[in-house]
């Protein structure tokens, strides 16, 4: 099969990994994320890519250029290239979301079980797509 077709809400809600790359195209990348209560992605800037977040479960904050936005299930967020941003899980349950990078950010198939694993791995997209 070409492309990606699946129940993204179910996959996101069942994901326990901090980061799991599901599909990498030439221009977009689909990634599941689960951020444990009190944890965060960490402030970052993508100078050459936009990013979309869709919150499926939990509560948190999305910071964009030092402005805090409270988020919860069913919220969507777009972070434009060049904006400093962070996602923080503030609720008592994990913050479960998926994100779409355009263009891709991570090596296809990447799985980071924890935020510490993600921090230790300094990998970036190598040009290889899912198909």
ROSE-4610 file (N, C-alpha, C; in Angstrom, 1 decimal, always signed):
// ROSE-4610
residu = [X/X/X/X/X/X/X/X/X/X/X/X/X/X/X/X/X/X/X/X/X/X/X/X/X/X/X/X/X/X/X/X/X/X/X/X/X/X/X/X/X/X/X/X/X/X/X/X/X/X/X/X/X/X/X/X/X/X/X/X/X/X/X/X/X/X/X/X/X/X/X/X/X/X/X/X/X/X/X/X/X/X/X/X/X/X/X/X/X/X/X/X/X/X/X/X/X/X/X/X/X/X/X/X/X/X/X/X/X/X/X/X/X/X/X/X/X/X/X/X/X/X/X/X/X/X/X/X/X/X/X/X/X/X/X/X/X/X/X/X/X/X/X/X/X/X/X/X/X/X/X/X/X/X/X/X/X/X/X/X/X/X/X/X/X/X/X/X/X/X/X/X/X/X/X/X/X/X/X/X/X/X/X/X/X/X/X/X/X/X/X/X/X/X/X/X/X/X/X/X/X/X/X/X/X/X/X/X/X/X/X/X/X/X/X/X/X/X/X/X/X/X/X/X/X/X/X/X/X/X/X/X/X/X/X/X/X/X/X/X/X/X/X/X/X/X/X/X/X/X/X/X/X/X/X/X/X/X/X/X/X/X/X/X/X/X/X/X/X/X/X/X/X/X/X/X/X/X/X/X/X/X/X/X/X/X/X/X/X/X/X/X/X/X/X/X/X/X/X/X/X/X/X/X/X/X/X/X/X/X/X/X/X/X/X/X/X/X/X/X/X/X/X/X/X/X/X/X/X/X/X/X/X/X/X/X/X/X/X/X/X/X/X/X/X/X/X/X/X/X/X/X/X/X/X/X/X/X/X/X/X/X/X/X/X/X/X/X/X/X/X/X/X/X/X/X/X/X/X/X/X/X/X/X/X/X/X/X/X/X/X/X/X]
num = [1/1/1/2/2/2/3/3/3/4/4/4/5/5/5/6/6/6/7/7/7/8/8/8/9/9/9/10/10/10/11/11/11/12/12/12/13/13/13/14/14/14/15/15/15/16/16/16/17/17/17/18/18/18/19/19/19/20/20/20/21/21/21/22/22/22/23/23/23/24/24/24/25/25/25/26/26/26/27/27/27/28/28/28/29/29/29/30/30/30/31/31/31/32/32/32/33/33/33/34/34/34/35/35/35/36/36/36/37/37/37/38/38/38/39/39/39/40/40/40/41/41/41/42/42/42/43/43/43/44/44/44/45/45/45/46/46/46/47/47/47/48/48/48/49/49/49/50/50/50/51/51/51/52/52/52/53/53/53/54/54/54/55/55/55/56/56/56/57/57/57/58/58/58/59/59/59/60/60/60/61/61/61/62/62/62/63/63/63/64/64/64/65/65/65/66/66/66/67/67/67/68/68/68/69/69/69/70/70/70/71/71/71/72/72/72/73/73/73/74/74/74/75/75/75/76/76/76/77/77/77/78/78/78/79/79/79/80/80/80/81/81/81/82/82/82/83/83/83/84/84/84/85/85/85/86/86/86/87/87/87/88/88/88/89/89/89/90/90/90/91/91/91/92/92/92/93/93/93/94/94/94/95/95/95/96/96/96/97/97/97/98/98/98/99/99/99/100/100/100/101/101/101/102/102/102/103/103/103/104/104/104/105/105/105/106/106/106/107/107/107/108/108/108/109/109/109/110/110/110/111/111/111/112/112/112/113/113/113/114/114/114/115/115/115/116/116/116/117/117/117/118/118/118/119/119/119/120/120/120/121/121/121/122/122/122/123/123/123/124/124/124/125/125/125/126/126/126/127/127/127/128/128/128/129/129/129/130/130/130/131/131/131]
x = [+0.8/+0.0/+0.9/+0.5/+1.2/+0.5/+1.3/+0.7/+0.5/-0.4/-0.7/-2.2/-2.8/-4.2/-4.4/-4.9/-5.2/-6.0/-6.5/-7.3/-6.3/-6.0/-5.0/-5.3/-6.6/-7.1/-6.7/-7.1/-6.8/-5.3/-4.6/-3.1/-2.5/-3.0/-2.4/-2.8/-4.0/-4.5/-3.8/-3.4/-2.8/-1.3/-0.7/+0.8/+1.3/+2.3/+3.0/+4.4/+4.9/+6.2/+6.2/+7.3/+7.5/+7.4/+8.1/+8.1/+8.1/+7.2/+7.1/+6.8/+7.7/+7.5/+6.7/+5.5/+4.6/+4.8/+5.1/+5.2/+6.0/+6.9/+7.7/+7.6/+7.1/+7.0/+8.1/+8.2/+9.2/+8.9/+7.7/+7.3/+6.7/+6.2/+5.5/+5.9/+5.8/+6.1/+5.1/+4.6/+3.6/+4.2/+4.1/+4.7/+3.7/+3.7/+2.9/+3.8/+3.2/+3.9/+3.0/+3.7/+3.0/+4.0/+3.5/+4.3/+3.7/+4.6/+4.1/+3.8/+2.9/+2.6/+3.9/+4.0/+5.2/+6.3/+6.3/+7.4/+7.1/+8.0/+7.9/+8.7/+8.5/+9.3/+10.7/+10.6/+11.8/+11.8/+12.1/+12.1/+13.0/+12.4/+13.2/+12.7/+13.5/+13.2/+13.5/+12.5/+12.8/+12.9/+14.1/+14.2/+13.7/+13.5/+13.2/+12.0/+11.1/+9.9/+8.8/+7.6/+6.4/+6.0/+5.2/+4.8/+3.3/+2.5/+1.1/+1.0/+0.3/+0.0/-1.5/-1.9/-3.3/-3.3/-4.0/-4.1/-5.3/-5.0/-6.1/-6.5/-5.6/-5.9/-5.0/-5.5/-4.7/-4.8/-4.0/-4.0/-2.6/-2.4/-1.0/-1.0/+0.2/+0.5/+1.4/+1.1/+1.9/+2.4/+3.7/+4.4/+4.9/+4.5/+5.0/+5.5/+6.8/+7.5/+7.1/+7.2/+7.0/+5.5/+4.6/+3.2/+2.6/+1.9/+1.4/-0.1/-0.3/-1.6/-2.0/-3.1/-3.6/-4.2/-3.9/-4.5/-5.1/-6.0/-6.7/-7.1/-7.8/-8.2/-9.0/-8.8/-9.4/-8.8/-7.8/-7.2/-6.1/-6.0/-5.0/-4.1/-2.8/-1.9/-1.0/-0.7/+0.4/+1.5/+2.7/+3.9/+4.6/+4.7/+5.4/+6.9/+7.6/+9.1/+9.6/+10.7/+11.4/+10.8/+9.7/+9.1/+9.7/+10.1/+10.5/+9.3/+9.3/+8.1/+8.5/+7.5/+7.6/+6.2/+6.1/+4.8/+5.1/+4.2/+4.3/+3.1/+3.2/+2.1/+1.8/+0.6/+0.3/-0.7/-1.4/-2.5/-2.0/-2.9/-2.6/-2.4/-2.8/-2.7/-1.7/-1.1/-0.2/-0.9/-0.2/-0.6/-0.3/-1.4/-1.2/-1.6/-0.7/-0.9/-0.2/-0.5/+0.3/+0.7/+1.8/+2.4/+2.7/+2.6/+3.0/+4.1/+5.2/+6.3/+6.3/+6.5/+6.6/+7.8/+8.9/+9.3/+9.6/+9.9/+10.3/+11.4/+11.3/+12.3/+13.2/+12.6/+13.3/+13.5/+14.5/+14.7/+13.5/+13.1/+11.9/+12.1/+11.0/+11.0/+11.5/+11.9/+12.4/+11.4/+11.9/+11.1/+11.9/+11.5/+12.1/+11.1/+11.4/+10.5/+10.3/+11.3/+11.2/+11.7/+11.4/+12.0/+13.5/+14.0/+15.4/+16.1/+15.4/+16.0/+16.0/+15.0/+14.9/+16.0/+16.2/+17.3/+18.7/+18.9/+20.2/+20.5/+19.4/+19.6/+19.5/+20.6/+20.6/+20.4/+19.5/+19.2/+18.3/+18.5/+17.7/+17.4/+16.3/+15.9/+17.1/+17.3/+18.4/+18.0/+16.7/+16.3/+15.6/+15.6/+15.0/+13.6/+12.6/+11.2/+10.7/+9.5/+8.9/+8.8/+8.5/+8.4/+9.2]
y = [-1.2/+0.0/+1.2/+2.2/+3.5/+4.4/+5.2/+6.2/+5.6/+6.2/+5.8/+6.0/+4.9/+4.9/+4.1/+4.8/+4.1/+5.0/+4.5/+5.3/+6.0/+7.3/+8.0/+8.3/+8.5/+8.8/+7.6/+6.4/+5.1/+4.9/+5.1/+4.9/+5.9/+7.1/+8.1/+7.8/+7.4/+7.2/+5.9/+5.0/+3.7/+3.8/+4.9/+5.0/+5.4/+4.7/+4.9/+5.5/+5.5/+6.0/+7.6/+8.1/+9.6/+10.0/+9.3/+9.7/+8.4/+8.3/+7.2/+7.7/+7.6/+8.0/+7.0/+7.4/+6.4/+6.4/+7.6/+7.6/+8.9/+8.7/+9.7/+9.8/+11.0/+11.3/+12.2/+12.7/+13.6/+15.0/+15.4/+16.7/+16.8/+15.6/+15.6/+14.3/+14.4/+13.3/+13.3/+12.1/+11.8/+11.1/+11.8/+11.3/+11.3/+10.1/+10.0/+10.5/+11.1/+11.5/+11.3/+10.9/+10.8/+11.5/+12.5/+13.3/+13.0/+12.5/+12.1/+13.4/+13.3/+14.5/+15.1/+16.4/+17.2/+17.2/+16.4/+16.4/+17.3/+17.5/+18.4/+18.0/+18.6/+18.3/+19.0/+20.2/+21.0/+22.1/+23.3/+24.5/+24.2/+24.5/+24.3/+25.2/+25.3/+26.2/+25.3/+25.3/+24.6/+25.8/+26.1/+27.2/+26.9/+25.6/+25.3/+24.4/+24.3/+23.5/+24.0/+23.8/+24.1/+22.8/+23.0/+21.8/+22.0/+20.9/+20.9/+19.9/+20.2/+19.3/+19.1/+17.9/+17.6/+16.9/+17.4/+16.9/+15.9/+14.6/+13.6/+13.4/+13.5/+13.2/+14.0/+14.3/+15.0/+16.5/+17.2/+18.7/+19.1/+20.3/+20.8/+22.3/+22.7/+24.0/+23.9/+24.7/+24.9/+26.3/+26.5/+27.8/+28.1/+29.2/+29.7/+31.1/+31.3/+32.6/+33.2/+32.4/+32.9/+33.2/+32.8/+33.0/+31.6/+31.5/+30.2/+30.0/+28.8/+28.4/+27.2/+27.2/+26.0/+25.1/+23.8/+22.8/+21.6/+21.0/+19.8/+19.0/+17.8/+17.0/+17.7/+17.4/+18.0/+19.3/+19.8/+21.1/+20.8/+21.8/+21.7/+23.0/+22.8/+23.9/+23.9/+25.0/+25.1/+26.1/+25.6/+26.3/+26.6/+27.9/+28.2/+28.1/+27.9/+27.8/+29.0/+28.8/+29.9/+30.3/+29.8/+30.1/+29.2/+29.8/+29.0/+28.4/+27.1/+26.4/+25.3/+25.0/+23.9/+23.3/+22.1/+21.4/+20.8/+21.1/+20.7/+20.0/+18.8/+18.1/+18.5/+19.2/+19.8/+19.0/+18.0/+17.3/+16.1/+15.4/+14.2/+13.0/+13.0/+11.9/+12.4/+11.4/+11.8/+12.6/+13.5/+14.3/+13.5/+13.1/+12.2/+13.1/+13.1/+13.9/+13.3/+13.8/+13.5/+14.8/+14.7/+15.9/+15.6/+16.6/+16.5/+17.6/+17.2/+18.1/+18.2/+19.4/+19.7/+20.6/+20.1/+18.8/+17.9/+16.6/+15.7/+16.2/+15.8/+16.2/+15.0/+13.8/+12.6/+11.5/+10.7/+9.5/+8.6/+8.1/+7.3/+6.0/+5.7/+4.6/+4.8/+6.0/+6.4/+6.1/+5.5/+5.3/+5.7/+6.7/+7.0/+6.7/+5.8/+5.3/+6.5/+7.2/+8.3/+9.6/+10.7/+12.0/+12.0/+11.3/+11.2/+10.5/+9.4/+8.8/+9.7/+10.5/+11.5/+12.6/+13.0/+14.0/+13.5/+12.2/+11.6/+11.3/+11.1/+10.9/+12.2/+12.5/+13.7/+13.5/+12.6/+12.2/+13.3/+13.4/+14.2/+13.5/+13.9/+13.3/+13.2/+12.0/+11.6/+11.5/+11.9/+11.9/+10.6/+9.6/+8.3/+8.3/+8.0/+8.0/+6.6/+6.5/+5.2/+4.3/+4.9/+4.0/+4.6]
z = [+0.0/+0.0/+0.0/-0.8/-0.8/+0.2/+0.9/+1.8/+3.2/+4.0/+5.4/+5.6/+6.0/+6.4/+7.6/+8.7/+9.9/+10.8/+11.9/+12.9/+13.8/+13.4/+14.1/+15.5/+15.8/+17.2/+18.1/+17.6/+18.4/+18.5/+17.5/+17.6/+18.6/+18.6/+19.5/+20.9/+21.1/+22.5/+23.1/+22.2/+22.7/+22.8/+22.2/+22.2/+23.6/+24.0/+25.3/+25.1/+23.9/+23.6/+23.6/+24.1/+24.0/+22.5/+21.7/+20.2/+19.4/+18.4/+17.5/+16.1/+15.2/+13.8/+13.1/+12.6/+11.9/+10.4/+9.8/+8.4/+8.0/+7.0/+6.5/+5.0/+4.6/+3.1/+2.8/+1.5/+1.1/+1.8/+2.0/+2.5/+3.8/+4.3/+5.6/+6.4/+7.7/+8.6/+9.7/+10.0/+11.0/+12.2/+13.4/+14.6/+15.8/+16.5/+17.7/+18.9/+19.9/+21.1/+22.3/+23.4/+24.7/+25.7/+26.3/+27.3/+28.7/+29.5/+30.9/+31.7/+32.7/+33.5/+34.1/+33.9/+34.4/+33.5/+32.4/+31.4/+30.3/+29.4/+28.2/+27.1/+25.9/+24.8/+24.9/+25.5/+25.6/+24.6/+25.0/+24.0/+22.8/+21.6/+20.4/+19.3/+18.3/+17.1/+15.9/+15.0/+13.7/+12.6/+12.2/+11.3/+9.9/+9.6/+8.2/+8.0/+9.1/+8.9/+9.8/+9.4/+10.2/+10.9/+12.0/+12.7/+13.2/+13.0/+13.5/+14.6/+15.7/+16.8/+16.9/+17.1/+17.4/+18.8/+19.8/+21.1/+21.1/+21.5/+21.6/+23.0/+24.0/+25.4/+26.3/+27.5/+28.5/+28.4/+29.2/+29.3/+29.3/+28.7/+28.7/+28.3/+28.0/+27.5/+26.3/+25.3/+24.2/+24.2/+24.3/+24.3/+22.9/+22.4/+21.1/+21.2/+21.0/+21.2/+22.5/+23.6/+25.0/+25.3/+24.5/+24.8/+25.1/+26.3/+26.7/+26.2/+25.6/+25.2/+25.9/+26.7/+27.3/+26.3/+26.3/+25.4/+26.1/+25.4/+25.8/+24.6/+24.9/+23.8/+22.8/+21.5/+20.3/+19.9/+20.6/+20.2/+19.1/+18.2/+17.2/+17.3/+17.0/+17.1/+15.9/+15.3/+14.3/+14.8/+14.7/+15.0/+13.7/+13.3/+12.1/+12.2/+11.1/+11.2/+11.8/+12.6/+13.2/+14.6/+15.0/+16.3/+17.4/+18.5/+19.6/+20.2/+20.5/+21.0/+22.0/+22.8/+23.8/+24.1/+24.4/+24.8/+26.1/+27.1/+28.5/+28.9/+29.5/+30.0/+31.4/+31.7/+33.0/+33.7/+33.1/+33.8/+34.6/+35.2/+36.0/+35.1/+33.8/+32.9/+31.8/+31.1/+30.0/+28.9/+28.3/+27.2/+25.9/+25.2/+24.0/+22.8/+21.8/+20.6/+19.5/+18.3/+17.1/+16.5/+15.8/+15.2/+13.8/+13.0/+11.6/+11.3/+10.9/+10.5/+9.0/+8.5/+7.1/+6.8/+6.3/+5.9/+7.1/+6.9/+8.0/+8.9/+10.2/+11.2/+11.7/+11.8/+12.4/+11.4/+11.7/+10.9/+10.9/+9.7/+9.6/+10.5/+11.2/+12.1/+13.5/+13.8/+15.1/+16.2/+17.3/+18.5/+19.7/+20.4/+21.7/+22.8/+23.6/+24.7/+25.7/+26.0/+27.0/+26.5/+27.2/+26.8/+26.9/+27.9/+28.1/+26.9/+26.4/+25.2/+24.0/+23.9/+22.8/+22.9/+24.2/+24.4/+24.1/+24.4/+24.2/+22.7/+21.9/+20.5/+19.7/+19.0/+18.3/+16.8/+16.5/+15.1/+14.4/+13.1/+12.3/+11.0/+10.3/+9.1/+8.1/+7.6/+6.7/+5.2/+4.9/+3.5/+3.1/+3.9/+3.6/+4.0/+3.1/+3.4/+3.7/+4.2/+4.5/+3.3/+2.1/+0.9/-0.2]
